Amino acid sequence: MRRWTRVISTVAGTAVILANVFGQTPSRPAPAGPAPLWALIEAGRLTYEGEINRRTIDLGHLIVFTTKAGWIMAVDPERKSLVWQYHARALILRPPAAGESRVAAVDSENTIYCLASDGAMVWEFQSRDAIACDPVIFSRGVVVAFESGAIAVLSLERPEEVWRINFDNGAARSMAVWNDRIVVADGEGKLRVLAANGSAGPPIDAGAPVSGPLTVEDNRLYAGREDGVLFCSDLIRRYIRWTRRTGGTLFAPPFLEGRSIYAATANGVLYALSKNSGEMEWWRPLNSRGAFTPAFWQGKIVASSMSPVLVSFDPKSGEVTGEFRRAGDWSSDPRPLDGALLIHAYDRQSGQGTLVFLQPPPSAPAKTNKGA
């Protein structure tokens, strides 16, 4: 792990140097120096089979996640206990979707599962067409994209199609819900907005295929492209507001806080940019590959990477304010919730994942957490 961390850090540093050469120098480069230890305590943990698929999703007062071992799990974070679990017939390699008192997941054999919020099976459906990306849920049903280029909505009550639309320019790479509409990023760099009835307006040209999930806020979409460009699109006026080339590809959704956007790239760099203009504010190397979305907790930006190190940053300057280390690599986004920080770790030797509940020590003063 240490050898790979050094390699990734070197690649990250090279990417930042190249970004500077091509005019991407941050207005406030992050200061260097030894990182202070971050005093956190484990307030609880929950061990399960397999490795989480990147993130947890809200389901009312519960959180849900899937594991690569094929489990769909719901946890009560207040009680720190497993409420229910369902085992699929094959591996699950994507995060679930949740909404409208339903959970949806797809397995590696293209079976779609729709469960109620209490874990009861509502329906399952075996697709003959390969599923292309993570499902989403909105008011009309479960939205699934296929490798053939089709987008279908399945009813929340039964495995029947509410509508289907076919595109000729490649399968969807990712989808997001926006004002009871579906935003689809396809394999040729086009963004399409689908109305609740399935009708589609003119596409928005993103300039290159999107590399990962989409983040939508206030009628704007933020995402990364395969060519290492982070961009913002205005969904109302249907144009690209700004683009910013980074040193690496973005595979996790960018995180928005205040007037800034924070994005962790695959070459191990955390970037802070202006939400409005895309101007780079600061960058900071991570300890390993940036595969997860940062969070805002206790007044700091918190970032995990594929390493045992959890890092907090000052959101304005980028200064490292603390590092928390434990045995085993982190395997999910950090998730603030009710004063705690929820994050998953994975032990490759045992094949077990652990949901860890972190809190400041009792003597540490609590700060308001707007991200909770």
N, C-alpha and C positions, 0 to 999 in steps of 0.2 A: 504493500500500500504506500509506504514512504517513497519508494522509487517512482511509482506512478504519479504520486503527488508532485514530486520534483519535476517530472516530465511535463505534466499539465501546467504547472506554474510557469515553466519556461515558455511553453507555447502561448500561454496567456500574456506573458510579458512581451513576447515578440509581436503578438497581435496589437497590443496597446501601442508599441513603438511604431508599427506600420500605420495605425490610425492617426497617430500624431503627425507622421510624415505627410499624410494625405489631408491634413487640415482638420482633423477631428480632435484637436487638443482640448481637454476640458477647461472651462473657465476657472474651476477651482479643483486642481488635482488633489487626490486624496493624500494626506500626510502619511509618511512611513514611520516605522518604529515598532518596538515590541508590543504585542497585544496583551492587555491586562486580563487576568482570569475573571471569569464571569461567575459570580456566586449564585448558583441555582441549586434547588433541592428537588428530588423526585417525590412528588406528592401521591404517586400511584403509578401502576403499570398494569397492562393487560397483554398476555402472551397468546399467540394464535398460530395456526399453521400457514406457512407460506409467506411471501413478500407482498406488501401492499402495492397496488397499482397507482403510485404517485401521490394521491391526495384523498382526503375525506370530503364528503358532500353533506350538506344540511338536509335533514328530513324532520321538520318540526323541531321537537326537543331532542331528537336523536341525531347522531351522525352515522353515515354509512360509508363503507368502502369495500373494495373487492381485493382478493389476493390472487396471485398467479397460480396458487394451488386449486383455484376454482371455487373459493368461498365468497359469498356475499354476506357481509356482517353489519349489524346495527348495534351501536353502543350508546348507552346513556352516559354522557360525559360528567354529569353531576354526581352520579353514583359510582362512576368509573367501572361500569359492569357491562358485560355482553347481554343484550336484550334478546336478540335472535340471530340465527345464522341459517343460510341455505347453501347447499353444495350443488354446484352445476355438474353436468355430465362430462364437461371437458375443462381444460384450463381457461382461465379468464385473464386477458392481457390488457384490458382497458379499464379505466375508472368507470363507475356507474353514473347514471343520471338519476335525479330525484326531483319531485315536484308533484303537486296535485294529489298528495297522499299515495304516491306510487314511487317505486324504485324500478329502474330498468338496467339490465346488464346484458352483454353479449359475450359468448364464449368463443374459443378458437375454432369450433366447428360450425360457427354461424347460427347458433341457436340464440334467440332473443327471449329473455325472461322478463316478465312484468310481475312484480310482487306488491302487495299492499303494505302499508306502513307498519303493520304488525307482523310482517314476514310471511303471511299467507300467500300461496301462489294464486295469482289471478289468471294468468295464461302464459304459455310458452309457444314459440313458433320456430320451426326449423326452416331457415332460408336456403334456397338453392343457389342464390347469388351471394358471393362473398361480401362481407360487411367491410366498409372502407375506413370508418373512423368512429370516434366515441359517439354514442347516442346522446340525444337531449330530449327533454320533456317540456311541452308547453300545453296550453289549454285544450288543444284538440287531440293530443295523444303523444305517443312515443315516436320520435323522429329518427329514422335510420337511413344512412347513406350506403349505397352499394357500389362495388367496383365497376359495375356496368355503366355508372353515371346516373342511375336513378336515385331519387329521394322519395321515401314513402313515410306516411304517418299512419301508425297503427293505433286503433282505439284503446283507450285506457281500460275498457271493460272486457274486450275480447280480441283475439288476433285477426281482426278484420281491417283492411286498408280503408282509411278515411279518404285519402287521396294519394296520388303518385304523380311525379313529374320526372321526365327524362331529359338529360343534357348530353350533348355529343362531345363536349370538350373535356372529358376526363372526370374521374371520380372525385368526390369531395375529400378534402384533406382535413377539414375541421368545420364545426358548426357552433352557433351560439344563438340564444334566445334574445330578442330585442323587441320590446313593446308588443308582445304576442305575435311577433313575426320571427322567421328563422333566417339568420345570416349564414350563408354557405360560402366557404372558400374552396375553389376547385383546384385541380392539378395543373391548370394552365395559367394561374395567377388572376383569376376572375373572382370578384365578390358578388354574390347575388343575394337579394333580399326577397324572401318568399312570404307572401301574405298568409293569413290564417287559412285561406281557402286553397292555397297552393299556387296562386298566380305569381308570376315573377316579372319584375321590371327590368330595365336595361342594366347590364352588369357594370360594375366598377372595376377598372383595370388596376390591379395592385402592382403590376410591373414584373412580377415573378411569382412562382408558386409559394404559398404560405407554408412555413415549416412546422408550425405547432398550433396549439389552441388559441382561441380568440378571447380578448377581453373587451367588453362593451360597457361604456359609461356615458351618460348624457348625450346620446345620439352620435357618439364617436366610437370607432373601433380601433383597437391597438393590437398589433401582432408583429411577428417576425417573418421574414422571407428566407427561402433557401440560400440566397446569395449573401446572407449576413446583414441584411437591411431591416431595421425596425421602422415601422410606419404607422401613421394615424390617418384614418379615413373618416370623412364626414358622411354619415349614412343618410342624412336628410338631403344635402346638396349633391351627394354622389360624386365625390372627388377625393383625391389623396391630399390631405392638408400638409403633411410633411413626411420626409424620409430621413433616416440617419443611419449611415453605415457603421456597424460595430465590428469588433474583431472576431466574432464567432456567430454561429447559428443559434437561434432561440427555439428551444423545444418545450419550454414551460410558458404558461400564460404570464404576460407582464403584470406587475402589481402597481396600482395607482393609489397614491396617498397625497392629499393636499394638492399642490400644484406640480407634483413630480410623478414621474413614472420610473419604476425600478425593474430591471430585467437582468436575469442571470443567464449567460450564454454558455454553450457547450464547451468552449475552450477555457472555462474557469474564470470568468470575469463578471463582476456585478457592476452594472451601469446605472447611473442616475441621470435622467434627462428632464427637461422642461416638458410638461404635459401639453402645453399650448403650442410651443414652437419646435420641439425636438432638440433644442440646444443641449449639448452635453454639459452636465454640472460637475460630475466627478465619476471616476471609475476606481475599482478596487479588485485586485486578484483574490479569488477564493482558494480554498485548500485543495479543491478537486473540481471535477466537472459540474457545471451549473445546470442541473436537471430539474430543479424545483423552483416554485414561485416564492419570492420573499414575502415577509409579513411585517406589519407594524404592531409593536408590543412594548409596553412600558416606555413609550416615547422614543423607541429606537427601531431601526430597520433590522430585521432578523433574517438571516439567510442560512440555509443548509445546503450542503453539496454532498457528493458521493464520497464522504469521508467521515471520520468520527468527530469532526469539529463543527460546532454551531457558533456562528459569529453574529455579533450585534454591531451596528454602525450608527454614527450620528447621521440623521437624515439630511442635514444641510451640508456638512463638510465632508462626509465620507470617512471620518476618523473612526478607526476600530475602537469600540468602547468595551469590548469583552469577548472572550472565547470560552465556550463550555465544551469539554471533551468527555467522552464515555467510550467504553469498549463496544466495538461494532459500528458499522457504517450507518449513517442516517439514510432513510429510504423514502422520505416524503417531504412535502411542503410543511413548514412550521405553521401551526394553526392556533391563533389566540382565541380563547373562549373562557369567559367568566373568570378572568384574573389568572388563568393558567395558560401555559403554552403546550399544545398537544403536538407531538411529533412521533413518527414511527422509525424504528431501527430494525435492522435485519441481520441475523446471524447465519452466515452461509454454511457453517459446519452442522448446525442442528436443523437448518431449514425452517426456523421459526422467526416470526416477526413479533415485535413488541410495540404496543402503543404506550408511550411514556408521557406522563403528566408532570410538567416542570413548573415550579413556582419560585419566586424570590424567597430567601430566608425570612423568617418571621420578623427579624430586626430591621430588614430593608424597608424603607418608606415606599408605599405603593404610589404609582402614578396612574393618571387617567389613561385608559386604553381605548382610543377611538376606533381601533381596528377590531375590537372584540365583538 
